[in-house]
Amino acid sequence: MREKDLLFKNVLLWVDDLLIYASTIDEFLEVIDLIYSLLEEYGLFLGMVKTCLYTTSAKWCGRVLTKDGVAYDSDKIRALVDMPVPTAAGALQQFLCAAGWM
């Protein structure tokens, strides 16, 4: 499997967050092997605190991903709903940025 084939097929990347997924264990192991080779080649590493392997669902970038699809993280929605009503331009901007992220 070539590196460019991974993009949007088995790997999603957002700033410094990496999501690796596959349909089968064998495919996953192949992708992981390639990813670790690339990380080593470029002197990069994965933080083990945020690493979760062999799971069927994940919270990633404000979304919940499962085999059934993608949904918004209810904790993030609750945080938006619980924000106080903006009474100043700065607070309104903060709310709009948070809502726009979703």
Buried (B, 14 or more C-beta within 10 A) or exposed (E): EEEEEBEEEBBBEEEEEBBBBBEEEEBBEBBBEBBEEEEEEEEEEEEEEEEEEEEEEEEBBBBBBEEEEEEEBEEBEEEEEEEEEEEEEEEEEEBEEBEEEE
